[in-house]
Amino acid sequence: MPRMMLGLSVMLLVNSALADERVVTPRPVPATRPEMKQLLEDMKSRKLRIPLPELTEEQKVELGERGGSYESRLRFHYLPPGEGSVFGGGGSRPAQAAGTTPPAARDFTRNADENMTLSYPFKTRLFWIVSRTNNCQYCLGHQEQKLSAAGMLEEEIAALDSDWGRFPPEEQAAFAYARKLTYEPNRLADADIIALREHYTDLQILEMTLSVAGNNAINRWKEGSGVPQSRDGSSFFRRAQADIPADRPVPNESFLTPTPTAFASAITKVAPLEIDLKTGQPTRMGISTRPVLESRSEVEAVLAIARKRTPRLPVLSEEAARTALGDSAPAGPLPAWIRLMANFPRESRGRLSSLNAINNSNGDLTPLMKAQVSWIIARQDRAWYATGMVRSRLKELGQTDEQIFALDGKWDQFSRADRSLFQFARKLAATPIALTDDEVAEALEQTSPRHVVQLINFVTSRAYFDRVTEAAGLALDPL
């Protein structure tokens, strides 16, 4: 069947749902740039979502400067040994960094692989688009600082939110792709990749996809755990000082800077906002919309199509992938997702190690819970490669198809603790805008901080995996 017909068939099945599931978020989303800047500044005193135990004297010595970091403490106390986050840095203890922890995440907007060709400022602009879409205040503030440190003027950064016409056509196409992959990965289709091919090579599109998927992972870690905004951006400014053109002002560490008149009242075209039907104006409330899940028969039909589809992005042969990855390649036949990532071997070795650690760590989340959460997220994302993969995993764990598809329902047969984790994961995976403090508190009450932090970390990995594999349109691996 021709590729376009395959894509059309999938879209017809996906769009067969009669209504959308809508979540109007309780936390306001800034609609204009001055509102956004004020919220960035306010989030410096954000209330922590997850409690931390007191440090012992031995732990204070062990952590050193990291003992003052909420984020480092979350990893130290609650992630199991050897489990770092896919992009947020490794672990927990200095001894692990020496050998057992997956490599600490680099600033992945900078090229970590010789096959990567997209520039650091460009990928940082994409990170800004992703963070504005997800209303991740921590990441958005950092991208503001990084773009300013890299030499972008205030009006240039402001234009990212409301006037893409100031950017070249190729960047406008990339911005649209980044926003769609972030907010509506379920709607991604062949046409989105075809549009990018007017400006970028397939390898550049894959690089862009990996970068944007990584941005989404970081957003979910920061927002899920409620990391407060950094007090200043001194680390970014020191790193970029030599790169700032002489005629550009040194970046200001406060977010409360003047906004050019042309952008002072401009409404965001990036952040998804609910529109008041009476006034036609944004309500300042974010909105998350995904189609109602398909029936089991529709899922079976889409998976049958996905088994035969041709990938949208380049997948290496088994031999080429093994050569590229070396000892990082696992034993046995290499699945399509690993052969896809092998296009960037230096970048992928660390990612493969981190994903493997998160999936297989002996933490508080059982293998069955991880597989169930993976199914819930993949179904919501319409990530068909991931759906087929986790279905096989659930069957390995003794689950029947009836039990698997029951995860698409209301979860009445599950315990309150399981339901709290399912709800937490589903909302955080859809968009960080949708997860409320009350839902975090419910999951903490029903389980523990260890369960919640490990779940956040796991959701970041699924947000990354679903977006990469489905953007690439991978065919399901043979059973």
N, C-alpha and C positions, 0 to 999 in steps of 0.2 A: 504494500500500500504506500503511495507517495507520502513524503513527510508532511506536506501541508494538509493532506486528508487525515493523517493520523492526528495532527494537532487539532483540526476541526472536530473530529470525532470526540476527542477528549473534552474540548470546550463545550460541545453540545451536551455531553453527559454531566459535566460539572455544573452547567447552568440550568439543569433540569429542576433544581430545588425551587420551591414556590416562594420562599421568603428568605430574607437575610437575618442572621443573628446580630443584633446591634447592642453594643455596650457603650453607654454614655458615661464618660469618666467623671469621678467626683472631684478630681483635682483640676483647677483651672489651668488652661493652656494659654500662654501669652499670645495675643493676636498681632501685636505691633512690636517693632524693635525696642522702643523705650520700655514697654511692659516686660519684654524678654530680658533686658538688661537688669531691671529691678529684681526680677525673680532670680537671676543668676547671683546677684549680690545677696539676696535674702537666703539663698540656699547654703550660704557659708555657715549659717547657724542651724542647719537642718537637724531635727530630732532623729537620733539613731533608731533604726527599726529593730535591731537585733541586740539583745543584752549580751554583755561580756562579763566573764568572771574576773575577780581580782587576780592580778599577777602575783605569783610567789616571788621571793627574792631571787631564786634560781632562774625563774623565767625572765625576770627583768634583765639579768645579766645575759641570758641567752639571746633575747630579742634586741637588746641594745636600743639604738635609735628607733627601730621598728616598733618598739613597745608603745610609742605614742600614736601609732597609726591604727585607726579603726579597721581599715581594710586588711592590714597585715595581721592584726589580732584575730579577725574573723577566720583567716586561713590557718593561723597558728592553732587556734583552739578547736576548730570545727571540721576542717578538712582532714581526711585520713592521710597517713604518711604516704608520700609519693604522688599525691593527687594535687597538681596545680590546676589553674584554669587555662582554657585554650588560649586566651590572649592576655589575661590579667596578671601574669607573673606567677611564679611557682610557689612554692610552698611556704611551707610552714616553718621549717627549721633549718638552720645553717647546715647541719649535717646532710640534709637531703640535697641541698644545692650542689654539694660536692660530687654527687654521683647518682643518687636514686630518684631525684625529682626530675620530671621532664624539663627541658631547657626553659629558662625564664623567657617570657615573651619579649620580643624586641618591639620597638616602635615600628609596627609593620606597614605604616604609610611610607616609610623609607624602604627602598628596594633591598631585600635580603637575598635575592637570587639573581644570578647573571642573566637569566632569561626575562627578567622584568624590565620594562622600559617606560612605564608611566611615572610621571614626576611626583615628588613628595608634595609640593603645594597643591597639585591637582587632586591627589588622593586625599589630602586633608580637606579640600573643599567637599569631596564626596562624603567624608566623615561628618562634616558639618551638616550636610543635607540629611544624612541618616539620623543624626542626633536630634535635629530639629523635628523630624518626622516622628521620632519616638518620644519626644519631650524629655530626653535624658539630660537633665540640667548639668550634671557633673561633666559629661563628655562634651556637651555643647560649649560650656565655658572653656574647656581646654582647647577645643578647636578654634574658638575666638582668639585665644592667646597665641596659639601656634600660627594662625594665619597672620595675625598682627606682627608677630615676631619675624615671620618670613617676608614681611614687606607689604602686605595688602593694606590698603587704606580703608578707613571706616566706610566710605560709600561703596567700595567694592565688596566688602563683607556684607553690608546691608542689602546689596542687590541679590545676594544668594537667596534671600527670603522672599523677594517680591518682584524682581525685575531681571529674569534670566536673559532677556534680550541684550543686556550689556556684555554677555559672554559669547564667545565664538560658537557656531552651530554644533561643533563636535562636543563641546562641554555641555551645552544645553541637552543634547541627546543623552549624555552620560548622567546628568542630573536627574532626568526623567526616569532613566533605568534604575538608578540608585533608590529613588523614592518608591518606585513600584516594587522592586525586590524587597524593600524594607517593609512597606505597609500592606501590600497586596501580593505576596508571592504566589497566592492561589490563582491570580489572573495572568501570570507570566506566560507568554506564548512565543511561537516561532517569530512572529512579527517584531517582537522586541529585540531579538538578536539580529534579525535582518536589518533593522533600522540602525543598529550600532555598527554593522559592517560597512556602512557608507563612510565611516570615519576611522574605524579601528580594525586591526587584525584580530583573528580568532584568539590568538594567544593574549592579546591585550584585553579582550573582552573577558577572558578567563581570569586574568590578573585583577581586573576591575571587580569581577564577581567575588573572588576570594577576599579582596579588601573590604568590600561592602558587607559581605557575610560576617567578616571579623568585626566590623564596626557594630553590627547588630548583636554579636555575642557580648562585646564589652558593655554596650548599653544595658543589656539585661543583667549583667553582674552588678554594675554600679547602681541602677535603679532598683533592682530586686532587693539588694541588701541595704539600700538607702544611704549611700556614701555621700557625706556632705561635700559641698563645693570647696575646692582648695582656697585657702585664704589669699594666696597670691600665685602668680605664674612665673616666679623667679627662675625655676628650673628651665622653663621653655626659653625665657629671655636670655639667660646665660648661654644656653646651647646655640641659640640662633643669632646672638649679637654680631658675630663676624659676618653673617650673611645679610644683615639689614643694610640696604643701600644708604649711602651717606645723606641723601636728600629726604629720607623718610624719618619721621619722628620715632623715638624710642617708645615701644608699647607701654600703655598705662596699665598698672596692675589692678586698678578698680574697674569694674564693669560699667559704672555709672558715668560714662563719657557722653559728650553731646552727640546727638544724632542729626545728620544733615536734614534740612527742611523737607527735601524731596521724599524722605523715607520715614519721617516722624509719625505719620498716621497711616502709612501703607499697611494693609492687612496681609498677613503671611499667605503665601501660596504653597507652602511646604507642609506646615503642621496641619493635620486633619482636624477640622473644627466642625462641631454641630452648627447648623444654620437654623435660626428661628424662622419657622414657616410664615409667621405673620409679618415680620419686619424684613426678612431676607438678610439679616445681619448675623455675624457669628456670635455665638453665646459665650465664648471663651471656655467652652467645655470641649475636651477632646472626644473623639468618637472612634470606636473600633468596629468594623463591619466585616464579617465573614459569612459566606453562604451557609445555609443549613446543610448538615452533612447528608451525603447521598445514601441511598438504601444499599443493602449488602449486594444486591444483584447489579446495581450500577457500579459499585466499587469493583466487583469481579470483572465487569466489562472493561473498565478503564485499565485495570491491571493487565488484562489480556492484551490490550493495545500497547501498554508500556513494555511488555516483553519483547515486542517486535520493532520498537521505534529506533530510529537512527539518532545518535547523540547530536546535539546542536554544537557542541564544542569539542575540541580534539581530545581523544583518548588514546594513549600510547598502547602499543602492543605489549604483550606479556614480557617479551624479551627486552624491549626498550625500557620498560618501566623498571625491571629488575636491575638493569645496567645503571639506570639513573639513580635509583634509591640505594643500591648496594645492600649493606647489612640491615638497613632499615626496613627492607621488604619482608613481610611475614612469609612463613612457609605456606605451601599449598597454592592453588590458583589465585591470582590477584583479582579481586573484585574491580568492577569498572570505576568505582569512586577513587580507589588508590591509583589506578592507571591514569585517571584524570589529573589528580594532584601531582603525579610524577612529572608533569610538564615543568614544574618548578621544584626540582629535587632538594635544593638547600632549604627553601622555605618549608617544604612539605615534611621533611624528616622530623622536625620539632613538632609540627602539628599532629602527625600520625602518632608520635609518642604520647602527646598530651591527650588526644582523643582516646587512645588505648587505655591510658591510666584512669581517665574518668569513667570509662565504660566498665573497667574490670577491677576497680579498687574495692577493697574489703571494708566498706564503710557501713553507715547505718541504713542506706537505701538498699533493699534486696535486689538481686538480679531481676526478679519478677516486677517489682515496682518500677525499675528503670525501663524495662521493656514496655510496661503499660503506659508510662508517661510518654515514651517515644511514639507509641501508636497514637495517643491522643493528640500530640503535637503534629505529627506527620499528616494525620487526617485533616486537621484544621488548616495546615499549610497547603494541602493538596500536593504534598511531596510524594509522588507515586513510587519513585525508586526507594525512598525511605520506608514507605508503607509496606511494600513488598518484602523488604529486608527484615523489618521488625515483625511482620507476620510470621516469617520463618523462625525468628528467634523465640516468639511466644509459643510456637508449637514445640520447639525444642524444650521449653520449660513446662510442657505438659498441658498447655491451654488448648481448648477446642475452639473451632471457629465461632461457636455460639458465645463462648466466654470472651473471645477477642472482640467480636462486634458489639457485645454488651457495653464495651468501653465507649461506644458512640452514643449511649443512652444517658439516663439521668443518674446512674451510679447508685441506685437505691439499694442494691444488694451488697454494696461495699461498706466498710466501717466508716465512722465519722472521721477518723484520722486519715484514712485513705482518700476520702472525698475532699478533705481540706488540702491535701497535697495535689490531687488531680486538678482542683479548681485553681490553685496557686500556679501550677505549671501551665495550664491552658491559657490563663490570662497573661502571664508574663511572656509566654511564647508568642501570643498574638501581637501584643505591643506593650511595652512597659507602662504606657499611659493607663492601661486598664486595671493594673493591680493596685488594690487599695491597702492602706495601713491596717484596716480591720481584717482583711483576708490574710495578711501576714500574721497578725496577732492570733487569728483562729488557728492557723497552721502551727504556730509556736505552742499554743495551749494544747492542741491535740497531739503534738509530737514532741519536738525538742529543737533547740537552736542548731544542733548538729544536723538533724534531718533537713531543716529549712535551708541552711547554707549549702549543704551538699546538693539539695534539689536545685537551688539557684545555679550552682556551678554546672549541674547536669543539663539544665535547660539552655544555658549558653551554648553548650556543645551541639544540642539539637537544632537550635536556631541557625547555627553555622552550617551544619551538615545538610539540613533540608534545603537551604537556599542555594548552596553550591551544587548539590546533585540534581535539583530540579531545574535550575537555570541551565545546566548543561544538558538536560533532557536525556539522562542516562537510561539505557534499557536495563530492565531487571536482569540480574545475574541468573544463570541457569540454576535450577534447584539441585 
